[in-house]
Amino acid sequence: MSFVRRPLSQGDLDLFLAAHERLVEGRPGGRRLALKFVDLNGLDLSGRNLTDADFTGCALENARLTGACLNGAVLFCCDLRGADFTGARLVRADLRGACLRGASLTDADLTRADFREGVIAVPHATRGLAAVKHEKRQGIADGATFAGATLDGIHFEGVTAFKADFSDCSMRGATLKGANLKDANLSGAMLEDATVEGANLDGARLTGAILTGVAVERATTNRADMTGALRAPTPDARSRADALTEQALDANAWAESGGVFGAPAAFDGEDLRPLGGRLAGLKLPGLSGKHACLAGMDLRGVGLQGASLEGADLRGADLRGADLRGSRLNGALLNKADLRGANLGALAIGRDRSMPVVLVEASLRYARLEGAVLDGARLDGADVSGARIDATGLSEDQQRAIGRAARAEAA
């Protein structure tokens, strides 16, 4: 950076933060935080509500912003090198021209954030605003960690993110035109309908990434590893959508009639993505969907009691309020799935018998499980890295199972 910033102490910053929070919360004595060209290096802003705050041109190198709410905040041309934004919310944040080299944005929500180039009016070091010059600042995120973050609809045009970690990110509808993603880790990233025209994906890892609607041929992909990447549904899968929908409705009738009409659905190995939101709210107990693909689907409120979903791909699926009691999800992929309020408890099958949910060796990386019922669920070998789960709601056996899995992965 080519200009001098005035430093601010932690104590003085806390006064500004408190005044801004009063404004956001509608309490007396509030005042919007507008700190421009200020040195905030290494300071602590963790957990603060900084909605719509203005940090234009500030230095926040190695600052701590874990869990902070920065929705709509202006971080225009900020120096954010090494800053910790783990779990922060930055929806529609203005990050144009910001430098995020080496920053941690693990599990942050950056929906529709703007990372593009910015032009900043830089005051003279001694003459101040009397002699201003304009400088272009490219968005820089080289070596930054976005693992598990939500980056849906971001503006990332022309940004350099060399060797950045985007593993297990949701990047639906992201604009990545001309971005430098050389040697970046995009394994397991969900890139549905992302625009990658002119992007440099040379040497990038896209193993297991969801590339539905992504014209990767318009990007540079030399040495890129796309092993196991999930592409658009085949014409055959799309042609089967209506028949599979009829089968689902038949299964719903079977559930509602107590088994008089219809039969449970059999979707083993099927790509169900062409059904869109047609399964939401249906009662589908006993469904068999082993190794089926339901990635990104709207499954809100679906009844899947006793379902067989071993090895199914449910990454990014919306399962809020779903009834999954007694379902078998061994080895299923539930990365970034939304299971808030879902019931993954045991299913009563007799007077003194019940069937637990089985999540043995399932992947729940960065899944949302707030308010989910997990009574008795088997989690042996399950990967819950970054998952939002209330540990106090888990039994000691469940916590031990998760701990063993974490230790095995670390080894």
Buried (B, 14 or more C-beta within 10 A) or exposed (E): BEBEBEEBEEEEBBEBBBBBBBBBEEEEEBEEBBBEBBBBBBBBBBEBBBBBBBBBBBBBBBBBBBBBBBBBBBBBBBBBBBBBBBBBBBBBBBBBBBBBBBBBBBBBBBBBBBBBBBEBEBBEEEEEEEEEEEBEBBBBBBBBBBBBBBBBBBBBBBBBBBBBBBBBBBBBBBBBBBBBBBBBBBBBBBBBBBBBEBBBBBBBBBBBBBBBBBEBEEBBBEEBBBEEBBEBBEEEBBEBBEEBBEBBBBBBBBBEEEEEEBEBBBBBEBBBBBBEEBBBBBBBBBBBBBBBBBBBBBBBBBBBBBBBBBBBBBBBBBBBBBBBBBBBBBBBBBBBBBBBBBBBBBBEEEEEEBBBBBBBBBBBBBBBBEEBBBBBBBBBBBBBBBBBBEEEBBEEEBEEBBEBBBEEEEE
